[in-house]
Amino acid sequence: METGNSKFWLGLGLGSVLGVVLYRFSCSSKGKQLKEKACQTFHKVSEQAGDMFDSAKEKMMNTGAKVADKVADQTLYMAEKADNLKNKVHDFVDEAKK
């Protein structure tokens, strides 16, 4: 039990010291510059991600339209084949009745 307590207090102490150091750094001019650069980089990345999302959305819609056109063409082709087969069967039946 004592080992668990000592690890807890050691972690708490190190976390507190690290927090104070980071707070002091963030208040300094270098820390503020670093924070501004991080914000600018984050905004750039978010803008690029938005552009990439819009581009992907546009490509997806174009691909969907192409697929729909191909499906419609193939459906029309199959309908023509079925109509030709129907006509052949009717012609065969008419010849057989004569």
N, C-alpha and C positions, 0 to 999 in steps of 0.2 A: 504494500500500500504506500509505503514511504517513497519508493521509486516513482510511482505514478504521480504523487504530489510534487516531487522535485522536478519531474519533467514538465508538469503543468506550470509551476512557478518560473522555470527557466524559459519556457515558451512565451509566457506572459511578459516577462522582463525583456526578452529579445524583441518581441513584437512592439512593445512600447517604445524601446530605444529606436527601432527601425522607423516607427511611425513619426517620432519626433524629428529624426534626421530627414525623412522625406518631406515633412511639413516645412521644415526650415528651407530645404532646397526649393520647394515649390513657391515659396515667398521671395526667393532671390530673383535677380534679373535673368539669370540663365534658366532658371526653372520656368519663369513666365515665357521666355522665348521658346523653350522646349514645348510648353503647353500650347502656344500659338501654332507652332509647326505641326504638332500632332493634330490640332483641330483642322488646319488647312489640308493636311494629308487625308484626314477622314472625310472632309467635304469633297475632295477630288475623287476619292475612291467611291463615294456614294453617287456622285454624278456619273462616273464611268459605269458603275453598276446599272444605273437607270438607263443609260444609253445602250448598254449591252442587252438589257431586258427588252427595250423597245425594238432593237434590231432583231432579237430572237423572235419576238412576237410577230413582227412583220414577215420574217422568213417562214414562220409556221403557217401564217395565213396564206402566203403564196403557195407553199407546198400543199396545203389543204385544198386550195382551188385547183391545182394541177392534178391532184389525186381524184378529185370529184369529176374533172373533165375526162380523165382516162376511164374512170368507172362508167361514166355516161356513154362514152364512145364504145366501150366493150359491150355494154348493155344493148345499145343500138345494133351493134354487129350481131349479137346473139339473137335479138328479136328478128332481124332480117333472115338469119339462118333458119330460125323456127318457122317463119312465114314461108320460106322456100320449101322446107320439108312438108309443111301442111299442104301447099299447092301440089307437090309431087304425089302425096298420098291421095288427094282428091282426084288428080288426073289418073292415077293407077286404078282407083275405085271406079271412075267413070269408064275407063277402058274395059275393066272386068265386067261391067254391067252390059256392055254391047255385045 
